[in-house]
Amino acid sequence: MRPDTAFPCGQRERFVTRRNFLWELGGGLGGVALTAMLNEARAATNPLAPKPAHHPAKAKAVIQIFCPGGLSHVDSWDYKPELAKRQGKPFDPDGKLQFFASKPGNCQGGYWPFRQHGRCGRWMSDLFPKLAQRVDDIAFIHSMQSKSALHGPAMFMANSGFILPGFPSMGAWVTYGLGSESTDLPAFVVLPDPRGLPPGGVINWGAGFLPAIHQGTTLQTDPDQPPIADLFPPKGFAHLRGDTEQASRDFLQTLNRTHAASRTGNSELEARIAAYELAARLQLSAPEATDLRGETDATKRLYNLEHEDIGPFGRQCLLARRLVERGVRFVQIFCGAENTAAKKVRPNWDSHEDIVRDHGYWGPILDTGAAALLTDLKSRGLLDSTLVICTTEFGRQPGAQGKGRDHNPGAFTAWMAGGGIKSGTAYGSTDDLGFKAAENPAYCYDLHATALHLLGLDHEKLSFYNNGINRRLTDVHGHVIREILA
């Protein structure tokens, strides 16, 4: 070794960085510390950078199917032979009860026959023949309840844990807790029903008091429309695309970073800059993610994309699979739109006037899309790492309302499948008529706590300080439903 050099073996030309020095110092312990600091720095500049979980996760992503309007549990998942036996008899002989919008009529059994399916022998009605073939992948929660019989507040509760608007949605909490595995797509994507937004609108996927970057990003599922409104300049400004647009972005980035340099610690500013950077990347990633031309004909037939009524929801479900494949953390699909009076059929599951007409229309839509999604995920090895949830805001009454059923916040069914779920099981039950949850009553807090647990998050530790209190998705409630965990 030459005496005038500090580099042994003649490696004078090697440039030693601080990172290399730390890695070589102390057996690499300094490098470990440096890596941790770099990750923290990345998280500070990118609020959607992946974050460590509280414990090992069973699921990496969530696809939630929401059926607004109030899907009838006694006509679908919750078999009630006693209700059928009392068919035509007064539900409330003493006349003391008042439903949401009506006095109870006579007992009305399920409008579709129930049968046992699968190795597990679970009962399901003929409303969902394709999902019945996937019953061995599903865990049912038959004892769900809500604290409101109004669509808006019940929707807010199901999505955020509170009946008042303005609280972060579950998807926002998940991305706040875990970040995203994708750098080119939003962490939380919402696929509304093509017929319109659900009751309560965009508040259902809002970020509340969390940083705004955690709110859901809606994608249009109409193949003839761009996936995100205003993602590209109007046709009259086509000359702004290409090199001109890139130069404008580079200049804007310089201005943004100069502005941010003197405002260190301003997370809202960093989040906004990150959002604009993501928007630029979305011009390439969103069209690719929503382009179904590369899907096989067999896959398109599985989702029945060509059917006028079933096809749009099938497309939503297929897009959800493609999004989780590309690292999106939380995808929410709505099967149904705003609650309005029926024309030919109700635009969602709110079947006051005619259960057979409305559920008879929506049943094949949900059945085909959801069954195809479970089948597709499983065939690709994605179901084990993807938690699929199907729920509604409340159930419907076992007493008739003419040919329909009134709202029932006292009982409904939700189901879960995939990442970490014990398939072919059930938790809780309603009374003999399906009027109220009887065994192991559960609320959205418990469903949320269970979903977070499967994602590696402790619902009691995932909190955000706001207005003098540490807020949680589960408020001060909730427990993990371990009976349905694998």
LOFIRO-674816 format. One record per residue (C-alpha): residue number from 1; residue in three letters; x, y, z. Coordinates in steps of 0.05 Angstrom, whole numbers, always signed. Each point is the difference from the previous one (the first is absolute). Layout:
BEGIN
<NUM,ALA,<X,Y,Z>>
...
This chain:
BEGIN
<1,MET,<+0,+0,+0>>
<2,ARG,<+27,+68,-18>>
<3,PRO,<+12,+43,+62>>
<4,ASP,<-32,+62,-30>>
<5,THR,<-69,-29,-8>>
<6,ALA,<-56,-20,+46>>
<7,PHE,<-27,-49,-51>>
<8,PRO,<+30,-70,+5>>
<9,CYS,<+11,-47,-59>>
<10,GLY,<+8,+58,-48>>
<11,GLN,<-74,+19,+1>>
<12,ARG,<+14,+75,-1>>
<13,GLU,<-50,+8,-56>>
<14,ARG,<-58,-26,+41>>
<15,PHE,<-47,+55,+23>>
<16,VAL,<-21,-12,+72>>
<17,THR,<-68,+28,+17>>
<18,ARG,<-28,+9,+69>>
<19,ARG,<-47,-57,-13>>
<20,ASN,<+57,-47,-18>>
<21,PHE,<+40,+23,+60>>
<22,LEU,<-59,-14,+47>>
<23,TRP,<-14,-68,-31>>
<24,GLU,<+73,-20,+10>>
<25,LEU,<+2,+28,+71>>
<26,GLY,<-21,-44,+57>>
<27,GLY,<-20,-60,-43>>
<28,GLY,<-54,+40,-37>>
<29,LEU,<-38,+25,+61>>
<30,GLY,<+11,+72,-21>>
<31,GLY,<-28,-17,-68>>
<32,VAL,<-62,-30,+32>>
<33,ALA,<-11,+65,+38>>
<34,LEU,<+12,+40,-63>>
<35,THR,<-50,-42,-39>>
<36,ALA,<-53,+13,+54>>
<37,MET,<+13,+75,-4>>
<38,LEU,<-4,-1,-76>>
<39,ASN,<-67,-37,+5>>
<40,GLU,<-25,+52,+49>>
<41,ALA,<+23,+55,-47>>
<42,ARG,<-36,-33,-58>>
<43,ALA,<-64,-6,+42>>
<44,ALA,<+6,+74,+17>>
<45,THR,<+3,+20,-74>>
<46,ASN,<-48,-54,-23>>
<47,PRO,<-58,-11,+48>>
<48,LEU,<-21,-62,-38>>
<49,ALA,<+67,-35,+8>>
<50,PRO,<-8,-70,+29>>
<51,LYS,<-1,-1,+76>>
<52,PRO,<+15,-58,+48>>
<53,ALA,<-61,-37,+28>>
<54,HIS,<-12,-12,+74>>
<55,HIS,<+5,-75,-9>>
<56,PRO,<+8,-50,-57>>
<57,ALA,<-57,+8,-50>>
<58,LYS,<-41,-54,-33>>
<59,ALA,<-27,+47,-54>>
<60,LYS,<+35,+53,-42>>
<61,ALA,<-61,+32,-32>>
<62,VAL,<-76,+7,+9>>
<63,ILE,<-56,-2,-51>>
<64,GLN,<-65,+22,+32>>
<65,ILE,<-66,-9,-35>>
<66,PHE,<-54,+46,+28>>
<67,CYS,<-74,-10,-16>>
<68,PRO,<-35,+65,+17>>
<69,GLY,<-74,+2,+15>>
<70,GLY,<-4,-58,+49>>
<71,LEU,<+8,-70,-27>>
<72,SER,<-52,-47,+30>>
<73,HIS,<+36,-52,+43>>
<74,VAL,<-63,-43,+7>>
<75,ASP,<-4,-7,-76>>
<76,SER,<+73,-15,-11>>
<77,TRP,<+50,-25,+53>>
<78,ASP,<-41,-9,+64>>
<79,TYR,<-44,-63,-2>>
<80,LYS,<-62,+7,+45>>
<81,PRO,<-45,-61,-4>>
<82,GLU,<-43,+26,+58>>
<83,LEU,<-16,+63,-40>>
<84,ALA,<-24,-44,-57>>
<85,LYS,<-44,-40,+49>>
<86,ARG,<-33,+64,+24>>
<87,GLN,<-13,+24,-71>>
<88,GLY,<-62,+44,-2>>
<89,LYS,<-7,+7,+75>>
<90,PRO,<+5,+69,+33>>
<91,PHE,<+72,+17,+16>>
<92,ASP,<-22,+46,+57>>
<93,PRO,<-67,-24,+26>>
<94,ASP,<-1,+53,+55>>
<95,GLY,<+11,+57,-48>>
<96,LYS,<+54,+32,+42>>
<97,LEU,<+57,+1,-50>>
<98,GLN,<+16,+54,-51>>
<99,PHE,<+49,-15,-56>>
<100,PHE,<+39,+56,-34>>
<101,ALA,<-54,+19,-51>>
<102,SER,<-58,-47,+15>>
<103,LYS,<-38,-41,+51>>
<104,PRO,<+20,-73,-2>>
<105,GLY,<-41,-43,-47>>
<106,ASN,<-5,-75,+1>>
<107,CYS,<+60,-46,+6>>
<108,GLN,<+31,-9,-69>>
<109,GLY,<+48,-58,-11>>
<110,GLY,<+57,+4,-50>>
<111,TYR,<-23,+12,-71>>
<112,TRP,<+54,-48,-26>>
<113,PRO,<+9,-72,+24>>
<114,PHE,<+60,-14,+45>>
<115,ARG,<+45,-60,-10>>
<116,GLN,<+64,-27,+32>>
<117,HIS,<+63,+7,-41>>
<118,GLY,<+72,-21,+0>>
<119,ARG,<+40,-44,+47>>
<120,CYS,<-18,+48,+57>>
<121,GLY,<-75,-10,-11>>
<122,ARG,<-16,+74,+8>>
<123,TRP,<-70,+23,-20>>
<124,MET,<-8,+50,-57>>
<125,SER,<-60,+20,-41>>
<126,ASP,<-9,-11,-74>>
<127,LEU,<+9,+75,-9>>
<128,PHE,<+76,-13,-3>>
<129,PRO,<+12,-67,-36>>
<130,LYS,<+71,+17,-22>>
<131,LEU,<+23,+26,+67>>
<132,ALA,<-30,-64,+30>>
<133,GLN,<+54,-38,-39>>
<134,ARG,<+53,+42,+37>>
<135,VAL,<-31,-8,+70>>
<136,ASP,<+59,-41,+24>>
<137,ASP,<+44,+63,-10>>
<138,ILE,<-46,+45,+41>>
<139,ALA,<-9,+17,+74>>
<140,PHE,<-67,+31,+18>>
<141,ILE,<-14,+48,+56>>
<142,HIS,<-75,-9,+11>>
<143,SER,<-8,+46,+60>>
<144,MET,<+18,+68,-29>>
<145,GLN,<-37,+61,+26>>
<146,SER,<-2,+75,-15>>
<147,LYS,<-16,+59,+44>>
<148,SER,<-42,+35,-52>>
<149,ALA,<-58,-19,-45>>
<150,LEU,<+14,+59,-46>>
<151,HIS,<+41,-14,-63>>
<152,GLY,<+49,+58,+6>>
<153,PRO,<+19,-8,+73>>
<154,ALA,<+1,-76,-6>>
<155,MET,<+46,+5,-61>>
<156,PHE,<+46,+47,+38>>
<157,MET,<+2,-48,+59>>
<158,ALA,<+15,-61,-43>>
<159,ASN,<+57,+37,-35>>
<160,SER,<+29,+44,+56>>
<161,GLY,<-27,-27,+65>>
<162,PHE,<-41,+63,+14>>
<163,ILE,<-70,+19,-20>>
<164,LEU,<+21,+72,-10>>
<165,PRO,<+37,+22,-63>>
<166,GLY,<+71,+25,+1>>
<167,PHE,<+37,-60,+30>>
<168,PRO,<+54,-38,-39>>
<169,SER,<-24,-60,-39>>
<170,MET,<+29,-69,+10>>
<171,GLY,<+40,+4,-64>>
<172,ALA,<+30,+66,+23>>
<173,TRP,<+20,-31,+67>>
<174,VAL,<+32,-60,-35>>
<175,THR,<+43,+43,-46>>
<176,TYR,<+18,+46,+58>>
<177,GLY,<+23,-61,+40>>
<178,LEU,<+35,-39,-55>>
<179,GLY,<+14,+46,-58>>
<180,SER,<+0,-28,-70>>
<181,GLU,<+39,-53,-38>>
<182,SER,<-12,+37,-66>>
<183,THR,<+36,+64,-20>>
<184,ASP,<-41,+10,-63>>
<185,LEU,<-71,-11,+23>>
<186,PRO,<-40,+28,+59>>
<187,ALA,<+3,-40,+65>>
<188,PHE,<-77,+2,+8>>
<189,VAL,<-43,-6,-62>>
<190,VAL,<-76,+3,-3>>
<191,LEU,<-42,-29,-57>>
<192,PRO,<-70,+30,+6>>
<193,ASP,<-60,-31,-33>>
<194,PRO,<-7,+28,-71>>
<195,ARG,<-72,+21,+17>>
<196,GLY,<+26,+51,+50>>
<197,LEU,<+29,+11,+69>>
<198,PRO,<-27,-36,+62>>
<199,PRO,<-40,+34,+56>>
<200,GLY,<+46,+51,+33>>
<201,GLY,<+43,+7,-62>>
<202,VAL,<+75,+10,+2>>
<203,ILE,<+0,+8,+76>>
<204,ASN,<-2,-76,+3>>
<205,TRP,<+72,-3,-22>>
<206,GLY,<+25,+65,+29>>
<207,ALA,<+63,+10,+42>>
<208,GLY,<-34,+42,+54>>
<209,PHE,<+53,+30,+44>>
<210,LEU,<+55,-44,-28>>
<211,PRO,<+46,+30,-53>>
<212,ALA,<-40,+9,-63>>
<213,ILE,<+45,-45,-41>>
<214,HIS,<-32,-60,+36>>
<215,GLN,<-70,+12,-29>>
<216,GLY,<-25,-47,-53>>
<217,THR,<+13,+15,-74>>
<218,THR,<-60,-16,-44>>
<219,LEU,<+12,-35,-66>>
<220,GLN,<-53,+1,-54>>
<221,THR,<-16,-70,-23>>
<222,ASP,<-33,+20,-66>>
<223,PRO,<+47,-27,-54>>
<224,ASP,<-17,+60,-44>>
<225,GLN,<+23,+51,+51>>
<226,PRO,<+69,+16,+28>>
<227,PRO,<+11,-36,+67>>
<228,ILE,<+8,+66,+38>>
<229,ALA,<-37,+64,-18>>
<230,ASP,<+45,+55,-26>>
<231,LEU,<+61,-46,+1>>
<232,PHE,<+18,+24,-70>>
<233,PRO,<-6,+69,-32>>
<234,PRO,<-62,+12,-43>>
<235,LYS,<+6,-16,-74>>
<236,GLY,<+5,+74,-15>>
<237,PHE,<+65,+2,+39>>
<238,ALA,<+32,-62,-30>>
<239,HIS,<+61,+42,-18>>
<240,LEU,<+18,+3,+74>>
<241,ARG,<+14,-75,+2>>
<242,GLY,<+67,-33,-11>>
<243,ASP,<+65,+38,+9>>
<244,THR,<-36,+65,+15>>
<245,GLU,<-39,-32,+56>>
<246,GLN,<+63,-33,+29>>
<247,ALA,<+37,+66,+0>>
<248,SER,<-58,+33,+36>>
<249,ARG,<+1,-55,+52>>
<250,ASP,<+75,+7,+11>>
<251,PHE,<-7,+75,+9>>
<252,LEU,<-58,-9,+48>>
<253,GLN,<+40,-51,+40>>
<254,THR,<+57,+50,+7>>
<255,LEU,<-48,+53,+25>>
<256,ASN,<-33,-49,+48>>
<257,ARG,<+65,-24,+30>>
<258,THR,<+27,+71,+7>>
<259,HIS,<-64,+19,+36>>
<260,ALA,<+3,-61,+45>>
<261,ALA,<+74,+8,+18>>
<262,SER,<-16,+60,+44>>
<263,ARG,<-60,-35,+32>>
<264,THR,<+30,-64,+27>>
<265,GLY,<-48,-41,+43>>
<266,ASN,<-61,+23,-38>>
<267,SER,<-31,-69,-13>>
<268,GLU,<-61,+29,-37>>
<269,LEU,<+45,+34,-50>>
<270,GLU,<+41,-63,-11>>
<271,ALA,<-64,-41,-7>>
<272,ARG,<-27,+48,-53>>
<273,ILE,<+65,-2,-39>>
<274,ALA,<+0,-76,+4>>
<275,ALA,<-72,-1,-24>>
<276,TYR,<+17,+42,-62>>
<277,GLU,<+60,-44,-14>>
<278,LEU,<-45,-61,+4>>
<279,ALA,<-50,+33,-46>>
<280,ALA,<+54,+7,-53>>
<281,ARG,<+19,-74,+7>>
<282,LEU,<-74,-19,-4>>
<283,GLN,<-3,+24,-72>>
<284,LEU,<+38,-63,-17>>
<285,SER,<-19,-48,+56>>
<286,ALA,<-75,+11,+5>>
<287,PRO,<-16,-14,-74>>
<288,GLU,<+44,-62,+3>>
<289,ALA,<-33,-26,+64>>
<290,THR,<-70,+10,-29>>
<291,ASP,<+14,-27,-70>>
<292,LEU,<-33,-69,-3>>
<293,ARG,<+22,-17,-70>>
<294,GLY,<+55,-45,+27>>
<295,GLU,<-48,-42,+40>>
<296,THR,<-18,-68,-29>>
<297,ASP,<-68,-14,-30>>
<298,ALA,<-11,-52,+56>>
<299,THR,<+11,+54,+53>>
<300,LYS,<-47,+48,-35>>
<301,ARG,<-53,-54,-3>>
<302,LEU,<+10,-16,+73>>
<303,TYR,<-19,+71,+18>>
<304,ASN,<-54,+2,-54>>
<305,LEU,<+25,+66,-26>>
<306,GLU,<-45,+0,-61>>
<307,HIS,<-65,-3,+40>>
<308,GLU,<-37,+67,+1>>
<309,ASP,<-17,-2,+74>>
<310,ILE,<+51,-48,+30>>
<311,GLY,<+60,+23,-41>>
<312,PRO,<+13,+68,+33>>
<313,PHE,<+7,-30,+69>>
<314,GLY,<+41,-57,-29>>
<315,ARG,<+47,+52,-28>>
<316,GLN,<+5,+33,+69>>
<317,CYS,<+20,-67,+31>>
<318,LEU,<+50,-16,-55>>
<319,LEU,<+31,+69,+7>>
<320,ALA,<+5,-12,+75>>
<321,ARG,<+41,-63,-13>>
<322,ARG,<+46,+37,-48>>
<323,LEU,<+10,+56,+50>>
<324,VAL,<+21,-44,+58>>
<325,GLU,<+46,-37,-48>>
<326,ARG,<+35,+67,-11>>
<327,GLY,<+9,+16,+73>>
<328,VAL,<-63,+41,+17>>
<329,ARG,<-12,-10,+75>>
<330,PHE,<-76,+11,+5>>
<331,VAL,<-53,-6,-54>>
<332,GLN,<-73,+16,+14>>
<333,ILE,<-54,-22,-48>>
<334,PHE,<-72,+25,+4>>
<335,CYS,<-56,-46,-25>>
<336,GLY,<-56,+51,-2>>
<337,ALA,<-9,+75,-3>>
<338,GLU,<-38,+55,+36>>
<339,ASN,<-66,-16,+34>>
<340,THR,<-56,+26,-45>>
<341,ALA,<-69,-23,-17>>
<342,ALA,<-7,-57,-49>>
<343,LYS,<-11,+10,-74>>
<344,LYS,<+5,-71,-27>>
<345,VAL,<+41,-23,+60>>
<346,ARG,<+32,+34,+59>>
<347,PRO,<+71,+26,-14>>
<348,ASN,<+25,-38,+60>>
<349,TRP,<-22,-54,+50>>
<350,ASP,<-52,+43,+36>>
<351,SER,<-60,-45,-16>>
<352,HIS,<-59,+33,+35>>
<353,GLU,<-51,-13,-55>>
<354,ASP,<+20,-66,-31>>
<355,ILE,<+55,-46,+25>>
<356,VAL,<-8,-50,-58>>
<357,ARG,<+6,+56,-52>>
<358,ASP,<+59,+37,+31>>
<359,HIS,<+41,-55,+33>>
<360,GLY,<-17,-43,-60>>
<361,TYR,<+35,+51,-43>>
<362,TRP,<+60,+14,+45>>
<363,GLY,<+10,-72,+22>>
<364,PRO,<+30,-26,-66>>
<365,ILE,<+43,+62,-5>>
<366,LEU,<+33,-10,+68>>
<367,ASP,<+0,-76,-7>>
<368,THR,<+37,-1,-67>>
<369,GLY,<+51,+54,+16>>
<370,ALA,<+18,-21,+71>>
<371,ALA,<+3,-74,-17>>
<372,ALA,<+44,+15,-60>>
<373,LEU,<+46,+43,+43>>
<374,LEU,<+10,-55,+52>>
<375,THR,<+11,-52,-55>>
<376,ASP,<+49,+45,-38>>
<377,LEU,<+40,+20,+62>>
<378,LYS,<+5,-73,+23>>
<379,SER,<+23,-25,-69>>
<380,ARG,<+56,+52,+0>>
<381,GLY,<+23,-14,+71>>
<382,LEU,<-23,+69,+23>>
<383,LEU,<-57,-20,+46>>
<384,ASP,<+47,-20,+56>>
<385,SER,<+29,+71,+3>>
<386,THR,<-64,+39,-17>>
<387,LEU,<-55,+10,+50>>
<388,VAL,<-68,+4,-34>>
<389,ILE,<-58,+31,+40>>
<390,CYS,<-73,+4,-21>>
<391,THR,<-48,+41,+42>>
<392,THR,<-59,+48,+1>>
<393,GLU,<-22,+55,+47>>
<394,PHE,<-57,-39,+33>>
<395,GLY,<-48,-57,-14>>
<396,ARG,<-74,-4,-13>>
<397,GLN,<-59,-19,+43>>
<398,PRO,<-30,-70,+4>>
<399,GLY,<-69,+31,+2>>
<400,ALA,<-29,+20,-67>>
<401,GLN,<-7,+71,-26>>
<402,GLY,<-49,-16,-56>>
<403,LYS,<+42,-39,-50>>
<404,GLY,<+63,+30,+29>>
<405,ARG,<+38,+5,+66>>
<406,ASP,<+17,+59,+45>>
<407,HIS,<+68,+19,+28>>
<408,ASN,<+28,-43,+56>>
<409,PRO,<+61,+28,+37>>
<410,GLY,<-7,-56,+52>>
<411,ALA,<+27,-55,-44>>
<412,PHE,<+37,-12,-64>>
<413,THR,<+56,-44,-28>>
<414,ALA,<+69,+17,-25>>
<415,TRP,<+51,-50,-27>>
<416,MET,<+75,-4,-8>>
<417,ALA,<+45,-44,-41>>
<418,GLY,<+73,-7,-16>>
<419,GLY,<+61,+25,+37>>
<420,GLY,<+1,-32,+69>>
<421,ILE,<-74,-19,+2>>
<422,LYS,<-23,-69,+24>>
<423,SER,<-42,-20,-60>>
<424,GLY,<-67,-34,+4>>
<425,THR,<-16,+27,+69>>
<426,ALA,<-51,+46,+33>>
<427,TYR,<-2,+45,+61>>
<428,GLY,<-60,+24,+39>>
<429,SER,<-74,-9,-15>>
<430,THR,<-66,+36,+0>>
<431,ASP,<-63,-20,+36>>
<432,ASP,<-48,-51,-30>>
<433,LEU,<-32,+51,-46>>
<434,GLY,<+62,+40,-20>>
<435,PHE,<-25,+62,+36>>
<436,LYS,<+58,+13,+47>>
<437,ALA,<+71,-25,+11>>
<438,ALA,<-3,-51,+56>>
<439,GLU,<+65,-37,+7>>
<440,ASN,<+65,+40,+0>>
<441,PRO,<-28,+67,-25>>
<442,ALA,<+51,+36,-42>>
<443,TYR,<+8,+70,-28>>
<444,CYS,<+44,+31,-53>>
<445,TYR,<+52,+11,+55>>
<446,ASP,<+11,-75,+5>>
<447,LEU,<+2,-10,-76>>
<448,HIS,<+50,+58,-5>>
<449,ALA,<+43,-26,+57>>
<450,THR,<+2,-69,-33>>
<451,ALA,<+19,+28,-68>>
<452,LEU,<+55,+44,+30>>
<453,HIS,<+27,-60,+39>>
<454,LEU,<+6,-41,-64>>
<455,LEU,<+38,+58,-32>>
<456,GLY,<+49,+0,+58>>
<457,LEU,<-30,+60,+36>>
<458,ASP,<-23,+4,+73>>
<459,HIS,<-65,+40,+0>>
<460,GLU,<+16,+27,+69>>
<461,LYS,<+68,+26,-22>>
<462,LEU,<-20,+30,-67>>
<463,SER,<-19,+70,+21>>
<464,PHE,<+5,+73,-19>>
<465,TYR,<-1,+59,+47>>
<466,ASN,<-55,+48,-19>>
<467,ASN,<-36,+54,+38>>
<468,GLY,<+27,-21,+67>>
<469,ILE,<-11,-75,-6>>
<470,ASN,<+35,-60,-30>>
<471,ARG,<-51,-24,-51>>
<472,ARG,<-7,-72,-25>>
<473,LEU,<-39,-33,-55>>
<474,THR,<-33,-43,+53>>
<475,ASP,<-10,+59,+48>>
<476,VAL,<+0,-31,+71>>
<477,HIS,<-32,-65,-24>>
<478,GLY,<+16,-61,-40>>
<479,HIS,<+32,-68,+8>>
<480,VAL,<+33,-47,-49>>
<481,ILE,<-48,-57,-19>>
<482,ARG,<+51,-56,+9>>
<483,GLU,<-52,-54,-12>>
<484,ILE,<+4,+14,-75>>
<485,LEU,<+76,+5,-4>>
<486,ALA,<+40,-57,-31>>
